[in-house]
């Protein structure tokens, strides 16, 4: 069993007004917001509270919590960008595996439950250590800005 005790402080912690995804995409400083790619209906962004190094998300521009409300074009691009993210992570970070998924609703574990998003998390053999479980400390071996530069460079390759 793997534990991520640091996530609960984020999930239950205070929230500022507004949507972090809508605010990030409205800005034009992708290197500061860690937006990797802007598509027609969705964008890719690094997770500021990653489960693992390289943890990114594919997010529709449309602010909705309901998967069924997405237009067909948005649903297609959401999946296409997820596939592109997998390729970029495989090229740039060479993980041993990946977790891909959505948490729809607060009860399902969504930290941002009013704007759906697809998580893409690279995994390596032995990537969970005692530090996160006993020390409540995450071990992310690369700064987000370095991860952003690396993945941005291989995104379209």
Secondary structure, 3 states (H helix, E strand, C coil): CCCCCHHHHHHHCCCCCCCHHHHHHHCCCHHHHCEEEECCCEEEEECCCCCCCCCEEEEECCCCCCHHHCCHHHHHHHHHHHHHHHHHHHHHHCCCEEEEECCCCHHHCCCCCCCCEEEEEEECCCCCCHHHHHCCCCCCCCCHHHHHHHHHHHHCC
